[in-house]
Structure formats: C-alpha cells, structure tokens
C-alpha cells in the first residue's frame, strides 16, 4: 500500500470497518459465562449487540447447547438466518475452520475434513464471506499467551493447552484452489487469512493465475505460533506488499489486540476484536466483553477522527457480490501490476504449460 502526504488525516481514510469475533470456539462457556452465548437466541442477540456497538462485520462460529463449538452446517444455517432476519445490515463472515476446539479432553485440536469445509459454499442462506487460509502451517494459538491469560480457564488444562499448541492449519494448494472456486461459484467472497508475507504471496499467485477473480479482502493474523508476531516490522513488511485496492484488517490475540488495532486505526486500515481474540482489559484486572471491546475501538477511532462504517458501508468497501470477468480486470481493480506478457511471464502460465506438456 502507498502512503502519501496526508494519509494519517481522517478525511483521507475510509470509514473504519470493525469485525466482531464474539463466539470464541477455543473457549468454553465457563471461561466467561457473562459473555459466551450458548442458545441460538443468545447467539443471534450477541450479533445484534455487536452491531449496535459499532461492529459492521460478524465473524461467525456456532455453539451447541453443551457449549462446545458446532460442526453441524445446519446450525450455521440457523444462525445465519437468525442474524439476517434481525440484523440484515451486518456483513456475515463465516469462520472457515467452522470449529477447531478439541472434541474431548486430550483430543488433538483439528479442523474439519477438506470435503466438509468445501460444503461451506452450500450454506443457506449464504454468508457474505468465508475466511480462507492459504498454505498449511502451524497454528499454535497459545505461543504468546501468558499464564495469567489462561489461568482459571479451560485452556489451563494441560491436555487442552497441548492440543492447541500442536494444532496446524490444513490449506494445501489443491484444497485452496477448489475451495475458492466453489465459494466464487456460490457468490461468496473469499476473505483471505494471511499469516505472513508468504501466504499473501500465494494469494497473489492464485489471483495472477485466475483462480480467484474478486475483491482482495485480507486479514493480517499476528498471533505468533506459526504466524507473524505482532510488531511494527512485520506489519510494515506486510502492508508494503498489499496493493492499494485491497481491504486489509489487522488481527492479533490477547493484550496485543488493542495496540495492534490502534496502529491499524491510525494507518487507515481496519480492525478486529472480540473474545475469540482476547478475554482481558489491558491491565488484566478484569475480563472484557466483545461489546466493550468494540465500544473501546469506537471511542479511540473517534478520537482519531475516523468515521465508523455501518454494515452497508462495509459491504460497499469490501465490494460484496462483485466478481470480475477476467484475470486482467481483477488485477487492475485490486491495484496489482498487470501480468507480464511475452518472454517475461515467469511461472504465471505454469498451469497451462504443464497441461500442454
């Protein structure tokens, strides 16, 4: 992204899109009973509360009545329908992992099978976005958590802690290509979760080869443990590579969430918060609900002078429902340099060359 004179002034920045992640599949209800919804009515109401507080994007997971993360697509359909009916303005983003919580004490934390994840393209009603990971990698979500972050929670159980420590993200090239094609065919936008510059470069290659021809919407996920560490140098390196036409949200975990979001607000980027990412207020004196986290970011953004995006504005900024007719149109719309022609194509045409051979 290019940062010209005046880029820090609010009149030169887009309205702030706040993504709420209130469903927290890695925690159990007893970890924060005041703020972890369990019944379907509670889960729908949580989305409404987050929207009213200032969040325009809902990062959606679902719980069963026993409090564990649901892996049933019927439950996702039910929650999406409930939010659509009562808060139609909100942009709905389904977490592509569905739920990665261990199913029993000591069980390995893992995501669903490739075939099951592909079925997210068949959700009805369809969400606006599904998060898409690119490149299989470690996802040790506890690596930069302090003991004080998890003391007294289900994560403090050694078996559960170890399950999350050993978790990986399955996102091989063949799976990613097929998943993106199915989502696009269903009219669902791919929201790419980028863990470092390598995953962004893989997304760019997918776009240059015409696998994805839509608006480039990204999360920079800075939670360590196989992903970027949350500091300025990693953020600057990532932002430098992202084209001007992209929509970039910054994401971190625990008490890194607020300072990383403050950087994002100042730079004209977008932010994410909620108890999926962080349970604590900054002095760790008390837990902090998703709604309070959203309200905090709204206050800070207003001090910066940035407007807060409502749902319709967020959909417009993300160009929900837009897909491009060609690779060239997609690259131009997102601010990438065009694919080279002639003798300097590199490996862009590798697929066609291999098929021809």
N, C-alpha and C positions, 0 to 999 in steps of 0.2 A: 504494500500500500504506500502511496505517496503522501507525504505530509508537507504541505506548502505553508507559506506565511499565513497566519490566522487560523490554522487548523485547530488550535485549542480554544477558539472562541465558539460559544454555543450556537451562534447564528450560522456557523459553517459546519455544524454537525447534525446528523439525523436525530429524530426523537429516539430516546433510549428504549430499547426492547428488553424487558426483564423476563427471563424464563424462570418459572417456579418449578421446583422439583420437590413436591411435598409428600410423596408416597413412600420413599425411603425403603426399598426392598431389602437392604442389608441390615436393617434394624427390626426388632420385634416390638409389638405394642408396649410391652412393659418397660422398654427403654425410654419412652417419653409418652406416657398414656394421655397426657393433655393434648398431644398434637399428632398422634398417628391414627388416622381414621381406619376403621375396620369394616363397618357395614357399608353397603352400597350407597345408602343415603348420606352417610358421613363422608364418603369419598367424593361424591358429587358436590356436597356442600363445601368441602375443602377447596375444590377448584373455583367455586364461586367466590369464596372468601379471598383467595389469592388474586383473582381478577379485580375484585373491588379494592384491594390494597394497592394495585398498580402493576401487577404482572399481566402481560399480554400473551405469553406462551405457556402452555401447560405441558411439562414433561411427565408423561403418564405411565404409571405402572398400576397394578391392581392387587388387592389383598383378598384372600379367602377369609371366611369368618373365624378360622382358627388363628388369624393374624399373620400367617405366612404369605409370601408373595405368590400370586396365582400364575399358573402356566396354562390356564384354560382360555382359549381365544373367545369363547362365549362370554366370559367375564369382562374381557376387554371390550367386546361389542356392547355389553350392557353399560359399562362406564362411559364409553364414548357417546352412546346415545343419550345418557342422562345429562352429560355436560353440554352436548349440542342443544338439547331441549331447553335447558335453563340458563345457559351462558353461551349463546350462539356466536358471540363476537370473538371468543377466545380461540387462538390458534392451538390446535391439539397436535402434540408431538409424542408419538409412542416410542418408549424406550425399546430399541431393537433387541436387547437382550431378553426381553419380557421380564424374567426374574432370574437373578443369579444367586439367590440365597441357598445355602446348604439345605437339603431336604430333611436331614436328620443330624443329630449330634455326631460330629466327626466325619460326616459325609463330605466328599470333595465338592467345593463350590464350582459350579459349571453352568454354562449357558445351555440353551436348548439345542437340539439337533438342527442341522442345516435345513432339512426339509420342513421342520416346524417353523423355523424363523422365516422361511420363504412364504409361509401362509399368512404372514402379516400383510401381504399385498391383497389378501382376501377379506380383511376386516370390513364389517358392515354395521354401522356407517363407517366410511373410510376416514382415517385421520388426515390432517393436512401434511404431516411429515412423519417419517420413521427414521430414527437415528441409524446410521450405517457406519460400522467400523471397517477400516481398511488396514490390512496387514496383521497377521496373527502376532500377538505379543503378550508379554507378561502383564497381568493386571493385579498387582499386589497393592490393594487399596489401603492396607494398614501400614505401609512402609514409613510414611512420615507422620503417622499418628503418634501422639504421646500417650503414655499410660494414663495420664489424667483425662484424656479424651474419651477413653473407653472404660475406665474404672466404674464398676457398678452396672455395666450394660451387658447384653448378651455377647458382645464382641470380646469381653474379657474371659470367656470360657476358652481354655487353651485349644480345644478341638475346633471351635468355630473360628478363632483367630487364625489358626494354622490353615484352615480351609480357605479363608480369604487371602492369606499370604501366598498360597500356592495357585491361586486362580489365574487362568490365562484367557485371552480373548481369541476365539477362533474366527479368522477372517481371511481365508486363503483367497488368491486371485480368482479362481473359478467360482467360488461361492459369491464373492463380491460382485462380479460381473453379472451373474444370474440374478442375484437379489436386486440389483439396481434396475435391470431390465424389467423385472416383474413389477417393482414399485412404479416405475415410469409408465408402464402399460396400464396400470390401475389409476394413473393420475395422482399418485402420491409422491411428494417431493422427498428426495434423499437428503437428510441432514447429516453431514459427514462429521464424525468424531475423530479428530486428528490428535494423536498423542505426541507427535513431534514433527520435525520437518520431513522425515522420511514418509510418514503417512500422507502428508499433504502432497508431496511429490508424486506418490502413487495415485492420488485422486486426480492430479493434473494429467497424468498419463492416460487415465481412464477417459478423461474428457477429450484429450487430443486424439484418442482412437475412436471417439464417437460412442463409447459405452454409455456415458451419461451426457445428455443434452438438455440441461436445465439450469436454473439459477444456482450459483455456488453459495451454499449456506453451510457454515463451518462452526464447530466448537473447538477451541484450543483447550485440551484437557490437561491441566497441570497438577497432577496428583502424585507424581513420582511413581515408584514401583513398576517400572517399565514404560512410564510416560514421562513427559517433561517435568522437571522440578519447577516449582512456582517462583521464578525470579525474573528480573528485568531482562537479562541477557537472552534467555530462552524465548521470552515473549517478543523481544525486538527482532530476533532472528526469524521467528515465525511470521510476524507481521510484515516484515520486509519482503517475504516471498508471495504473500497473498495479493491478488490483483484488486484493483480499485472497485470493480463491480461486485465483489463478494460481500456477504453479510457475515461478520465474524463476532462470535460470542466467546468470552473468556470464562473459564471454569476451573475451580480448584476445590480443595477439601479442607474441612475443619477450620482452624482460625486463619488459614491462608485465604479463605474465600473473600473476606471483606477487603483486605489490602489489594488483592488482585482485581477485584471488582472496581475499586477506587481508581486503579490505573486505567482499566477499561473505560470507565465513565469519562475520565479526563481526556482520553485519546479519541473519543468519539466512537468507540466500539460498543458492544452490547454485553449484557451480564446475565449470570445465572446464580440463583441461591435457593435455599430450602433445606429441610432436614435430611434429604438424601445426601447432601454435601457436607453439612455442618450442623451440629447439635447445640453449639455454645455461643453465648455472647463473648465479646472479645477478651474480657478479663476472666472468663471461665467461672464466674461467680454463680451463674445460673444458665439453664438451657434456654434456647431462643427459638420460638416457633417460626414456621415458614412465613406466616403473615407478618410477624415482627421483623424478620429479615428483609422482606420486601419493602415494608414501610421505612426501614432504615435506609435502603438504597434510594427510595424516592426522595427522602429528605436530603440526602447527600447530592443527588442529581440536581435537585432544585437549587441547592447552594452553588453548584457549578453553573446553573442557568440552563440546564438541558431540559427540554420537554420530555414527558413520559409518553411513550407510544401506547395507544389503545389497541384493541385487537384488530380492528380494520387497518390501522396504520402498520401494525406488524405484518399482516398478510400482504399489504402493498409493498413494504420494504423487502420482504422475502420473495415476492412475486409468486405467491401461491397459485397453483394451477397453470403456470407458464412452463411450456416446453418448446424447444427450438427445433426447426425443421432440419437443420444440418449442423455438423461439427463446426463449420466456419462461423455460422451465426451464433452458436453457443459460446465459442471462444471470444468473439467480438463483444457480445453482450456482457460477458463477465470481466472484460478488461485484460484478457490474455493477449500476448502477441500471437499472430496467426501461425498456423502450421507452416513450416518451410516447404518450398517447392523445389523441384529439380534435384540436384545432386547432394543436397544438404538435409535430407529428410531424417537422417539418423535411423532410429528404430521405430519411429512413429508408425510406419507402414508394416511393421514386423508381422502382424497377423496375416495380412493379405499375402505377403511374401512367402510365409510358411505354408499357407493354404495352397498357393500356386505351385510350390515345390512338391 
